[in-house]
Amino acid sequence: MSTPALSTACPTLHVPPHVFQGLRTRYRVRPACAADEAGLRRMLEQAAPDDIRLRFFTYVRRFPHEFIEPMMRSDECRNFTFVATRNRAGAPIVGSAMLVADKDRRAAEFGIFVARAEAGQRLGTHLLECLIREGRGHGFGAIHGLILRENRDMIDLARRLGFAIGPSDEPGCVRAELRLADPPAQ
């Protein structure tokens, strides 16, 4: 009698498409896909230069495919990306969140961008909570991210969700880290 082979497939997405009720607005949150490229580009092109700098640590004027592609890569194994739109047909993308697992899949790095017009709706909080849930569901020991020291809103958000804020090797940045579980034994 043969033993069944162990599955090497990556686990499924732990945050399915859903509607999130912000303080005044409802949003659709779903995994990003290749068809989102134009919408992500439009969201970034309409953003204030300083908002782009706070997220990407530099001023960016053009958003070629190579820049946008990681924001729409979702393989449910190492890359988990979500987009948010207002809850109506044809609404533009107003938020993006990504979680990228380290090569050993013990931890993952996060990144979030929310259009300024959606500030105060708790959309950024919700997107980070989605990334935390996804990270826990995939058994990551921690999620982490670099935040510019001057980005007080993001630092405060991370703190509210339980992230430890500490020094970083990157000049002008802090490191936010949330322990999710003990890393698996090797």
HUQUI-V102044 format. One record per backbone hydrogen bond with DSSP energy under -0.5 kcal/mol. NH is the residue of the N-H (numbers start at 1). CO is the residue of the C=O. If there is no record, write none. Layout:
BEGIN
nh;co
NH;CO
NH;CO
END
This chain:
BEGIN
nh;co
16;14
18;29
20;27
22;20
22;25
23;121
27;20
28;85
29;18
29;27
30;83
32;81
36;33
37;34
40;36
41;37
42;38
43;39
44;40
45;41
46;42
47;44
51;48
52;48
53;49
54;50
55;51
56;52
57;53
67;64
68;64
69;65
71;68
72;69
73;69
73;70
74;72
75;79
76;79
80;99
82;97
83;30
84;95
85;28
86;92
87;26
88;86
91;88
94;84
95;84
96;113
97;82
98;111
99;80
100;109
101;78
101;99
102;107
105;102
108;142
109;100
110;144
111;98
113;96
115;94
118;115
119;116
121;118
126;122
127;123
128;124
129;125
130;126
131;127
132;128
133;129
134;130
135;131
136;132
137;133
138;134
139;136
140;135
141;106
142;106
143;178
144;108
145;176
147;174
148;54
149;172
151;148
152;150
155;151
156;152
157;153
158;154
159;155
160;156
161;157
162;159
163;158
164;177
166;164
166;175
168;173
173;170
174;147
175;166
176;145
176;174
177;164
178;143
180;141
181;141
END
